[in-house]
Amino acid sequence: MDDIIQKKIDGVLDRIKDPQSGMTIAQLGLVGKIRYVEKSRKLIVFLNRLGKGKTCCATLNIVFLADFETAIKEGLETEFPQFSIEFTDF
């Protein structure tokens, strides 16, 4: 991945903070990796989902991660307006 693209992605992940802890997305480790697909003009965000074992934990994480997904998507769309953004599990 190009250094400029990597720096933009890192910047997005460093700007988005959890309001409860004040930690960034990067510090929380919620994004496992981001794949840059130049040919199809796409960024694929691989999320580390937590608490898959128990239904209550999984439900809370869906709500928790939905806000982060929205913030990540908006941040990446600002930096890369010509790319589509997709999410998947890591």
Backbone atoms as SQL, in Angstrom:
CREATE TABLE atoms (id INTEGER PRIMARY KEY, chain TEXT, resi INTEGER, resn TEXT, atom TEXT, x REAL, y REAL, z REAL);
INSERT INTO atoms VALUES
  (1, 'A', 1, 'MET', 'N', 0.846, -1.176, 0.000),
  (2, 'A', 1, 'MET', 'CA', 0.000, 0.000, 0.000),
  (3, 'A', 1, 'MET', 'C', 0.894, 1.242, 0.000),
  (4, 'A', 2, 'ASP', 'N', 0.502, 2.212, -0.744),
  (5, 'A', 2, 'ASP', 'CA', 1.212, 3.481, -0.857),
  (6, 'A', 2, 'ASP', 'C', 1.304, 4.156, 0.515),
  (7, 'A', 3, 'ASP', 'N', 2.448, 4.773, 0.816),
  (8, 'A', 3, 'ASP', 'CA', 2.660, 5.436, 2.114),
  (9, 'A', 3, 'ASP', 'C', 1.646, 6.547, 2.377),
  (10, 'A', 4, 'ILE', 'N', 1.284, 7.294, 1.337),
  (11, 'A', 4, 'ILE', 'CA', 0.324, 8.384, 1.495),
  (12, 'A', 4, 'ILE', 'C', -1.035, 7.826, 1.904),
  (13, 'A', 5, 'ILE', 'N', -1.446, 6.751, 1.263),
  (14, 'A', 5, 'ILE', 'CA', -2.723, 6.116, 1.595),
  (15, 'A', 5, 'ILE', 'C', -2.675, 5.578, 3.015),
  (16, 'A', 6, 'GLN', 'N', -1.579, 4.914, 3.367),
  (17, 'A', 6, 'GLN', 'CA', -1.445, 4.362, 4.725),
  (18, 'A', 6, 'GLN', 'C', -1.514, 5.457, 5.778),
  (19, 'A', 7, 'LYS', 'N', -0.873, 6.580, 5.521),
  (20, 'A', 7, 'LYS', 'CA', -0.900, 7.698, 6.477),
  (21, 'A', 7, 'LYS', 'C', -2.305, 8.267, 6.634),
  (22, 'A', 8, 'LYS', 'N', -3.045, 8.356, 5.526),
  (23, 'A', 8, 'LYS', 'CA', -4.425, 8.841, 5.597),
  (24, 'A', 8, 'LYS', 'C', -5.288, 7.886, 6.415),
  (25, 'A', 9, 'ILE', 'N', -5.133, 6.581, 6.178),
  (26, 'A', 9, 'ILE', 'CA', -5.901, 5.576, 6.928),
  (27, 'A', 9, 'ILE', 'C', -5.550, 5.646, 8.402),
  (28, 'A', 10, 'ASP', 'N', -4.260, 5.697, 8.713),
  (29, 'A', 10, 'ASP', 'CA', -3.812, 5.790, 10.104),
  (30, 'A', 10, 'ASP', 'C', -4.375, 7.047, 10.772),
  (31, 'A', 11, 'GLY', 'N', -4.412, 8.138, 10.026),
  (32, 'A', 11, 'GLY', 'CA', -4.952, 9.385, 10.553),
  (33, 'A', 11, 'GLY', 'C', -6.425, 9.265, 10.923),
  (34, 'A', 12, 'VAL', 'N', -7.192, 8.604, 10.067),
  (35, 'A', 12, 'VAL', 'CA', -8.615, 8.387, 10.348),
  (36, 'A', 12, 'VAL', 'C', -8.772, 7.568, 11.623),
  (37, 'A', 13, 'LEU', 'N', -8.024, 6.471, 11.736),
  (38, 'A', 13, 'LEU', 'CA', -8.145, 5.583, 12.899),
  (39, 'A', 13, 'LEU', 'C', -7.642, 6.243, 14.178),
  (40, 'A', 14, 'ASP', 'N', -6.759, 7.215, 14.046),
  (41, 'A', 14, 'ASP', 'CA', -6.258, 7.940, 15.214),
  (42, 'A', 14, 'ASP', 'C', -7.170, 9.100, 15.640),
  (43, 'A', 15, 'ARG', 'N', -8.043, 9.545, 14.740),
  (44, 'A', 15, 'ARG', 'CA', -8.948, 10.658, 15.059),
  (45, 'A', 15, 'ARG', 'C', -10.241, 10.201, 15.738),
  (46, 'A', 16, 'ILE', 'N', -10.665, 8.987, 15.456),
  (47, 'A', 16, 'ILE', 'CA', -11.945, 8.509, 15.989),
  (48, 'A', 16, 'ILE', 'C', -11.721, 7.949, 17.387),
  (49, 'A', 17, 'LYS', 'N', -12.437, 8.511, 18.355),
  (50, 'A', 17, 'LYS', 'CA', -12.244, 8.113, 19.756),
  (51, 'A', 17, 'LYS', 'C', -13.520, 7.541, 20.360),
  (52, 'A', 18, 'ASP', 'N', -13.327, 6.594, 21.249),
  (53, 'A', 18, 'ASP', 'CA', -14.416, 6.066, 22.060),
  (54, 'A', 18, 'ASP', 'C', -14.739, 7.116, 23.110),
  (55, 'A', 19, 'PRO', 'N', -15.986, 7.589, 23.159),
  (56, 'A', 19, 'PRO', 'CA', -16.319, 8.648, 24.115),
  (57, 'A', 19, 'PRO', 'C', -16.187, 8.212, 25.579),
  (58, 'A', 20, 'GLN', 'N', -16.323, 6.932, 25.837),
  (59, 'A', 20, 'GLN', 'CA', -16.241, 6.442, 27.215),
  (60, 'A', 20, 'GLN', 'C', -14.805, 6.408, 27.732),
  (61, 'A', 21, 'SER', 'N', -13.916, 5.804, 26.933),
  (62, 'A', 21, 'SER', 'CA', -12.538, 5.611, 27.390),
  (63, 'A', 21, 'SER', 'C', -11.579, 6.692, 26.896),
  (64, 'A', 22, 'GLY', 'N', -11.955, 7.389, 25.827),
  (65, 'A', 22, 'GLY', 'CA', -11.069, 8.375, 25.231),
  (66, 'A', 22, 'GLY', 'C', -9.991, 7.760, 24.350),
  (67, 'A', 23, 'MET', 'N', -10.039, 6.431, 24.211),
  (68, 'A', 23, 'MET', 'CA', -9.051, 5.739, 23.365),
  (69, 'A', 23, 'MET', 'C', -9.480, 5.802, 21.904),
  (70, 'A', 24, 'THR', 'N', -8.505, 5.803, 21.014),
  (71, 'A', 24, 'THR', 'CA', -8.794, 5.838, 19.582),
  (72, 'A', 24, 'THR', 'C', -9.124, 4.432, 19.080),
  (73, 'A', 25, 'ILE', 'N', -9.680, 4.386, 17.870),
  (74, 'A', 25, 'ILE', 'CA', -9.970, 3.104, 17.221),
  (75, 'A', 25, 'ILE', 'C', -8.679, 2.291, 17.106),
  (76, 'A', 26, 'ALA', 'N', -7.597, 2.958, 16.765),
  (77, 'A', 26, 'ALA', 'CA', -6.306, 2.273, 16.623),
  (78, 'A', 26, 'ALA', 'C', -5.878, 1.656, 17.954),
  (79, 'A', 27, 'GLN', 'N', -6.029, 2.399, 19.042),
  (80, 'A', 27, 'GLN', 'CA', -5.639, 1.898, 20.365),
  (81, 'A', 27, 'GLN', 'C', -6.529, 0.746, 20.829),
  (82, 'A', 28, 'LEU', 'N', -7.800, 0.795, 20.473),
  (83, 'A', 28, 'LEU', 'CA', -8.732, -0.251, 20.878),
  (84, 'A', 28, 'LEU', 'C', -8.549, -1.546, 20.085),
  (85, 'A', 29, 'GLY', 'N', -7.901, -1.457, 18.938),
  (86, 'A', 29, 'GLY', 'CA', -7.659, -2.651, 18.121),
  (87, 'A', 29, 'GLY', 'C', -8.906, -3.185, 17.448),
  (88, 'A', 30, 'LEU', 'N', -9.888, -2.320, 17.190),
  (89, 'A', 30, 'LEU', 'CA', -11.128, -2.765, 16.566),
  (90, 'A', 30, 'LEU', 'C', -10.977, -3.058, 15.080),
  (91, 'A', 31, 'VAL', 'N', -9.996, -2.433, 14.457),
  (92, 'A', 31, 'VAL', 'CA', -9.743, -2.680, 13.035),
  (93, 'A', 31, 'VAL', 'C', -8.524, -3.580, 12.926),
  (94, 'A', 32, 'GLY', 'N', -8.741, -4.773, 12.379),
  (95, 'A', 32, 'GLY', 'CA', -7.636, -5.717, 12.217),
  (96, 'A', 32, 'GLY', 'C', -6.725, -5.305, 11.078),
  (97, 'A', 33, 'LYS', 'N', -7.341, -4.906, 9.977),
  (98, 'A', 33, 'LYS', 'CA', -6.578, -4.410, 8.828),
  (99, 'A', 33, 'LYS', 'C', -7.539, -3.738, 7.871),
  (100, 'A', 34, 'ILE', 'N', -6.987, -3.004, 6.935),
  (101, 'A', 34, 'ILE', 'CA', -7.761, -2.398, 5.853),
  (102, 'A', 34, 'ILE', 'C', -7.078, -2.762, 4.555),
  (103, 'A', 35, 'ARG', 'N', -7.846, -3.358, 3.668),
  (104, 'A', 35, 'ARG', 'CA', -7.314, -3.741, 2.354),
  (105, 'A', 35, 'ARG', 'C', -7.704, -2.672, 1.340),
  (106, 'A', 36, 'TYR', 'N', -6.723, -2.245, 0.587),
  (107, 'A', 36, 'TYR', 'CA', -6.888, -1.230, -0.448),
  (108, 'A', 36, 'TYR', 'C', -6.940, -1.956, -1.784),
  (109, 'A', 37, 'VAL', 'N', -8.083, -1.874, -2.473),
  (110, 'A', 37, 'VAL', 'CA', -8.241, -2.535, -3.774),
  (111, 'A', 37, 'VAL', 'C', -8.335, -1.438, -4.828),
  (112, 'A', 38, 'GLU', 'N', -7.182, -1.117, -5.399),
  (113, 'A', 38, 'GLU', 'CA', -7.096, 0.013, -6.325),
  (114, 'A', 38, 'GLU', 'C', -7.957, -0.190, -7.573),
  (115, 'A', 39, 'LYS', 'N', -7.926, -1.396, -8.113),
  (116, 'A', 39, 'LYS', 'CA', -8.630, -1.677, -9.364),
  (117, 'A', 39, 'LYS', 'C', -10.135, -1.409, -9.265),
  (118, 'A', 40, 'SER', 'N', -10.741, -1.810, -8.165),
  (119, 'A', 40, 'SER', 'CA', -12.185, -1.603, -7.991),
  (120, 'A', 40, 'SER', 'C', -12.503, -0.375, -7.133),
  (121, 'A', 41, 'ARG', 'N', -11.473, 0.400, -6.779),
  (122, 'A', 41, 'ARG', 'CA', -11.622, 1.623, -5.992),
  (123, 'A', 41, 'ARG', 'C', -12.420, 1.347, -4.715),
  (124, 'A', 42, 'LYS', 'N', -11.847, 0.479, -3.890),
  (125, 'A', 42, 'LYS', 'CA', -12.540, 0.011, -2.699),
  (126, 'A', 42, 'LYS', 'C', -11.577, -0.102, -1.525),
  (127, 'A', 43, 'LEU', 'N', -12.073, 0.198, -0.331),
  (128, 'A', 43, 'LEU', 'CA', -11.360, -0.059, 0.912),
  (129, 'A', 43, 'LEU', 'C', -12.200, -1.057, 1.699),
  (130, 'A', 44, 'ILE', 'N', -11.588, -2.165, 2.089),
  (131, 'A', 44, 'ILE', 'CA', -12.283, -3.184, 2.869),
  (132, 'A', 44, 'ILE', 'C', -11.725, -3.136, 4.292),
  (133, 'A', 45, 'VAL', 'N', -12.607, -2.859, 5.235),
  (134, 'A', 45, 'VAL', 'CA', -12.226, -2.733, 6.634),
  (135, 'A', 45, 'VAL', 'C', -12.536, -4.059, 7.337),
  (136, 'A', 46, 'PHE', 'N', -11.508, -4.680, 7.905),
  (137, 'A', 46, 'PHE', 'CA', -11.664, -5.934, 8.635),
  (138, 'A', 46, 'PHE', 'C', -11.743, -5.611, 10.124),
  (139, 'A', 47, 'LEU', 'N', -12.922, -5.848, 10.707),
  (140, 'A', 47, 'LEU', 'CA', -13.148, -5.526, 12.116),
  (141, 'A', 47, 'LEU', 'C', -12.879, -6.730, 13.012),
  (142, 'A', 48, 'ASN', 'N', -12.327, -6.448, 14.170),
  (143, 'A', 48, 'ASN', 'CA', -12.165, -7.452, 15.222),
  (144, 'A', 48, 'ASN', 'C', -13.411, -7.364, 16.098),
  (145, 'A', 49, 'ARG', 'N', -14.317, -8.277, 15.910),
  (146, 'A', 49, 'ARG', 'CA', -15.553, -8.267, 16.711),
  (147, 'A', 49, 'ARG', 'C', -15.299, -8.984, 18.023),
  (148, 'A', 50, 'LEU', 'N', -15.876, -8.437, 19.093),
  (149, 'A', 50, 'LEU', 'CA', -15.661, -8.967, 20.433),
  (150, 'A', 50, 'LEU', 'C', -16.895, -9.703, 20.937),
  (151, 'A', 51, 'GLY', 'N', -16.697, -10.608, 21.864),
  (152, 'A', 51, 'GLY', 'CA', -17.808, -11.234, 22.559),
  (153, 'A', 51, 'GLY', 'C', -18.728, -12.065, 21.712),
  (154, 'A', 52, 'LYS', 'N', -18.214, -12.853, 20.785),
  (155, 'A', 52, 'LYS', 'CA', -19.064, -13.661, 19.927),
  (156, 'A', 52, 'LYS', 'C', -19.740, -14.803, 20.680),
  (157, 'A', 53, 'GLY', 'N', -19.207, -15.155, 21.830),
  (158, 'A', 53, 'GLY', 'CA', -19.681, -16.333, 22.543),
  (159, 'A', 53, 'GLY', 'C', -21.065, -16.193, 23.157),
  (160, 'A', 54, 'LYS', 'N', -21.331, -15.118, 23.879),
  (161, 'A', 54, 'LYS', 'CA', -22.589, -14.951, 24.594),
  (162, 'A', 54, 'LYS', 'C', -23.500, -13.989, 23.845),
  (163, 'A', 55, 'THR', 'N', -24.769, -14.310, 23.831),
  (164, 'A', 55, 'THR', 'CA', -25.734, -13.500, 23.104),
  (165, 'A', 55, 'THR', 'C', -25.764, -12.069, 23.612),
  (166, 'A', 56, 'CYS', 'N', -25.748, -11.891, 24.942),
  (167, 'A', 56, 'CYS', 'CA', -25.808, -10.530, 25.488),
  (168, 'A', 56, 'CYS', 'C', -24.595, -9.715, 25.057),
  (169, 'A', 57, 'CYS', 'N', -23.417, -10.331, 25.101),
  (170, 'A', 57, 'CYS', 'CA', -22.193, -9.629, 24.707),
  (171, 'A', 57, 'CYS', 'C', -22.208, -9.313, 23.220),
  (172, 'A', 58, 'ALA', 'N', -22.657, -10.258, 22.430),
  (173, 'A', 58, 'ALA', 'CA', -22.712, -10.049, 20.978),
  (174, 'A', 58, 'ALA', 'C', -23.670, -8.910, 20.646),
  (175, 'A', 59, 'THR', 'N', -24.809, -8.854, 21.326),
  (176, 'A', 59, 'THR', 'CA', -25.784, -7.791, 21.084),
  (177, 'A', 59, 'THR', 'C', -25.212, -6.428, 21.445),
  (178, 'A', 60, 'LEU', 'N', -24.553, -6.337, 22.597),
  (179, 'A', 60, 'LEU', 'CA', -23.935, -5.070, 22.992),
  (180, 'A', 60, 'LEU', 'C', -22.860, -4.650, 22.003),
  (181, 'A', 61, 'ASN', 'N', -22.089, -5.602, 21.517),
  (182, 'A', 61, 'ASN', 'CA', -21.026, -5.286, 20.569),
  (183, 'A', 61, 'ASN', 'C', -21.566, -4.829, 19.225),
  (184, 'A', 62, 'ILE', 'N', -22.712, -5.354, 18.820),
  (185, 'A', 62, 'ILE', 'CA', -23.329, -4.905, 17.565),
  (186, 'A', 62, 'ILE', 'C', -23.671, -3.423, 17.684),
  (187, 'A', 63, 'VAL', 'N', -24.272, -3.032, 18.805),
  (188, 'A', 63, 'VAL', 'CA', -24.626, -1.626, 19.029),
  (189, 'A', 63, 'VAL', 'C', -23.362, -0.779, 19.131),
  (190, 'A', 64, 'PHE', 'N', -22.401, -1.255, 19.904),
  (191, 'A', 64, 'PHE', 'CA', -21.126, -0.562, 20.117),
  (192, 'A', 64, 'PHE', 'C', -20.393, -0.354, 18.792),
  (193, 'A', 65, 'LEU', 'N', -20.284, -1.414, 18.000),
  (194, 'A', 65, 'LEU', 'CA', -19.523, -1.334, 16.755),
  (195, 'A', 65, 'LEU', 'C', -20.254, -0.565, 15.657),
  (196, 'A', 66, 'ALA', 'N', -21.572, -0.521, 15.711),
  (197, 'A', 66, 'ALA', 'CA', -22.324, 0.204, 14.684),
  (198, 'A', 66, 'ALA', 'C', -21.924, 1.676, 14.658),
  (199, 'A', 67, 'ASP', 'N', -21.776, 2.281, 15.840),
  (200, 'A', 67, 'ASP', 'CA', -21.362, 3.688, 15.905),
  (201, 'A', 67, 'ASP', 'C', -19.952, 3.862, 15.354),
  (202, 'A', 68, 'PHE', 'N', -19.069, 2.929, 15.677),
  (203, 'A', 68, 'PHE', 'CA', -17.698, 3.004, 15.174),
  (204, 'A', 68, 'PHE', 'C', -17.650, 2.780, 13.665),
  (205, 'A', 69, 'GLU', 'N', -18.451, 1.849, 13.166),
  (206, 'A', 69, 'GLU', 'CA', -18.488, 1.612, 11.718),
  (207, 'A', 69, 'GLU', 'C', -18.904, 2.883, 10.986),
  (208, 'A', 70, 'THR', 'N', -19.909, 3.559, 11.512),
  (209, 'A', 70, 'THR', 'CA', -20.374, 4.805, 10.899),
  (210, 'A', 70, 'THR', 'C', -19.260, 5.846, 10.911),
  (211, 'A', 71, 'ALA', 'N', -18.596, 5.995, 12.039),
  (212, 'A', 71, 'ALA', 'CA', -17.516, 6.985, 12.154),
  (213, 'A', 71, 'ALA', 'C', -16.345, 6.637, 11.244),
  (214, 'A', 72, 'ILE', 'N', -15.986, 5.350, 11.184),
  (215, 'A', 72, 'ILE', 'CA', -14.884, 4.915, 10.304),
  (216, 'A', 72, 'ILE', 'C', -15.256, 5.171, 8.850),
  (217, 'A', 73, 'LYS', 'N', -16.480, 4.808, 8.467),
  (218, 'A', 73, 'LYS', 'CA', -16.917, 5.005, 7.085),
  (219, 'A', 73, 'LYS', 'C', -16.889, 6.484, 6.712),
  (220, 'A', 74, 'GLU', 'N', -17.421, 7.338, 7.587),
  (221, 'A', 74, 'GLU', 'CA', -17.423, 8.772, 7.301),
  (222, 'A', 74, 'GLU', 'C', -16.007, 9.324, 7.193),
  (223, 'A', 75, 'GLY', 'N', -15.113, 8.885, 8.085),
  (224, 'A', 75, 'GLY', 'CA', -13.729, 9.346, 8.044),
  (225, 'A', 75, 'GLY', 'C', -13.014, 8.909, 6.781),
  (226, 'A', 76, 'LEU', 'N', -13.208, 7.653, 6.392),
  (227, 'A', 76, 'LEU', 'CA', -12.556, 7.149, 5.176),
  (228, 'A', 76, 'LEU', 'C', -13.145, 7.781, 3.919),
  (229, 'A', 77, 'GLU', 'N', -14.460, 8.011, 3.908),
  (230, 'A', 77, 'GLU', 'CA', -15.079, 8.660, 2.745),
  (231, 'A', 77, 'GLU', 'C', -14.580, 10.093, 2.586),
  (232, 'A', 78, 'THR', 'N', -14.280, 10.758, 3.688),
  (233, 'A', 78, 'THR', 'CA', -13.732, 12.114, 3.622),
  (234, 'A', 78, 'THR', 'C', -12.338, 12.098, 2.998),
  (235, 'A', 79, 'GLU', 'N', -11.505, 11.132, 3.419),
  (236, 'A', 79, 'GLU', 'CA', -10.136, 11.036, 2.907),
  (237, 'A', 79, 'GLU', 'C', -10.072, 10.419, 1.510),
  (238, 'A', 80, 'PHE', 'N', -11.009, 9.534, 1.213),
  (239, 'A', 80, 'PHE', 'CA', -11.012, 8.807, -0.066),
  (240, 'A', 80, 'PHE', 'C', -12.399, 8.881, -0.700),
  (241, 'A', 81, 'PRO', 'N', -12.819, 10.072, -1.148),
  (242, 'A', 81, 'PRO', 'CA', -14.184, 10.220, -1.667),
  (243, 'A', 81, 'PRO', 'C', -14.469, 9.384, -2.922),
  (244, 'A', 82, 'GLN', 'N', -13.453, 8.975, -3.614),
  (245, 'A', 82, 'GLN', 'CA', -13.648, 8.218, -4.844),
  (246, 'A', 82, 'GLN', 'C', -13.727, 6.707, -4.606),
  (247, 'A', 83, 'PHE', 'N', -13.588, 6.260, -3.350),
  (248, 'A', 83, 'PHE', 'CA', -13.598, 4.833, -3.029),
  (249, 'A', 83, 'PHE', 'C', -14.874, 4.437, -2.295),
  (250, 'A', 84, 'SER', 'N', -15.302, 3.186, -2.511),
  (251, 'A', 84, 'SER', 'CA', -16.384, 2.638, -1.693),
  (252, 'A', 84, 'SER', 'C', -15.749, 2.011, -0.457),
  (253, 'A', 85, 'ILE', 'N', -16.516, 1.928, 0.622),
  (254, 'A', 85, 'ILE', 'CA', -16.022, 1.389, 1.885),
  (255, 'A', 85, 'ILE', 'C', -16.876, 0.170, 2.238),
  (256, 'A', 86, 'GLU', 'N', -16.231, -0.946, 2.523),
  (257, 'A', 86, 'GLU', 'CA', -16.928, -2.165, 2.922),
  (258, 'A', 86, 'GLU', 'C', -16.376, -2.653, 4.257),
  (259, 'A', 87, 'PHE', 'N', -17.231, -3.330, 5.014),
  (260, 'A', 87, 'PHE', 'CA', -16.824, -3.910, 6.306),
  (261, 'A', 87, 'PHE', 'C', -17.016, -5.415, 6.294),
  (262, 'A', 88, 'THR', 'N', -16.105, -6.095, 6.949),
  (263, 'A', 88, 'THR', 'CA', -16.212, -7.540, 7.116),
  (264, 'A', 88, 'THR', 'C', -15.525, -7.911, 8.426),
  (265, 'A', 89, 'ASP', 'N', -15.733, -9.151, 8.853),
  (266, 'A', 89, 'ASP', 'CA', -15.065, -9.624, 10.069),
  (267, 'A', 89, 'ASP', 'C', -13.648, -10.044, 9.757),
  (268, 'A', 90, 'PHE', 'N', -12.774, -9.837, 10.733),
  (269, 'A', 90, 'PHE', 'CA', -11.370, -10.214, 10.599),
  (270, 'A', 90, 'PHE', 'C', -11.183, -11.676, 10.903);
